[in-house]
Amino acid sequence: MEERQIGATELRQKLTDVIQAVKEEKVAYIVETFGRPQVVIVELEEFRRLQQSRPEGAPMDAQALAAFGMWRERDDLDAAWLTRNREQWYSAWQVSEDAGE
């Protein structure tokens, strides 16, 4: 699948064209803000295929578990814990990134 980058401002101006390209040309758009990739726009069928390939409640992958080091054996560090805390980490990271600009 071809990937294209687009800034958020440009996306607002060309939304109809982007939707058409995603749907007809099977292109994925990586939307950037301040030069950093934030989200991806993909065709609905591709999105549903991706959802089915990783069902809800699937165990964390080995790389994510390895990142916990000595804590990886704890029973309370599961995918739900990771999801809850990831939101906090990302929001804290975003605040620190915004303060640096």
N, C-alpha and C positions, 0 to 999 in steps of 0.2 A: 504494500500500500504506500503510495507516495505521501510524503509529509511536506507541509508548507508552514512557514512561520508567518504570524501576523500580529501586529500590535493591537492592543485593545481599542485605541482610538480609530485605527484603520478599520477594525472589525465593525465598529459602530457605523462607519460610513458605507461599508460594503457587505453588510450582513446578508442581503438577498443573494448576492453573487457567491458568497462563501457557502451558504446553504445549498445552492444549486451545484457548486463544484463538489461538495461532500456527497451529495445524493447521486449525481450523474457520473462524475469522474472517479468516484471512490477515493477521494483525497481526504487525508486527516489534517486538520489545522491545529497547530500548537499556538495557543494564544499567550502572548507575552505582555507583562506590565513592567515598565522600567528595565526592559531588556532581559527579564527573567521569565522562563517558561512557567505558566501557572496552571493551565487546563488544556485539554484536547477536545476538539470537536470531531466526532466520528459519526458515521452513518448509523442509524438506529439498529439495523441488522447486525452490524459489527459490535455495537454496544451490548446487545442481547447475547451474542455469541460469547463475548468476554465474561458476562455475568454467569453464564452457564458453565464456563470452564473453571471457575473458582466458586463453588457453592458456599453459601453462608455457613459459618461454623467450621470451615475447613481449617486444619491445623496450620499454625504459622510455619513458614518455610525454615529450612535449616539455617540459612544465613541470618534471619531475624533472631532465631533462638540463640545462635552463637554470640550475637551481640550482647546478650545478657551476662556472658561470662559466668562467674560463680553463682549467679542467681538463677540460671536457666532451669535448675531442678525444682524451683518453687512451684507449687501447684496453683498459686494465685496469679502467676504471670502467664496468662493465656491470651488468645487472640482478642477477646473482649477487653481485657485490661490494656493491651497494646493500642487498640482503637480509641478507647477513652482518653488515654494519656497522650497519644499522638496529637490529638486536637489541641491540648494544652501546650505541648512542646512547640507546635507550629505557630500558635498564636503568640507565644512568648518570643519565639524567634523572629516573627514578623515585626513585633513591636521594637525589638532591638535593631533590626535591619532598617526600619523606618526612621528611628532616632539617629542612625548613622548617616543618613542622606541629607 
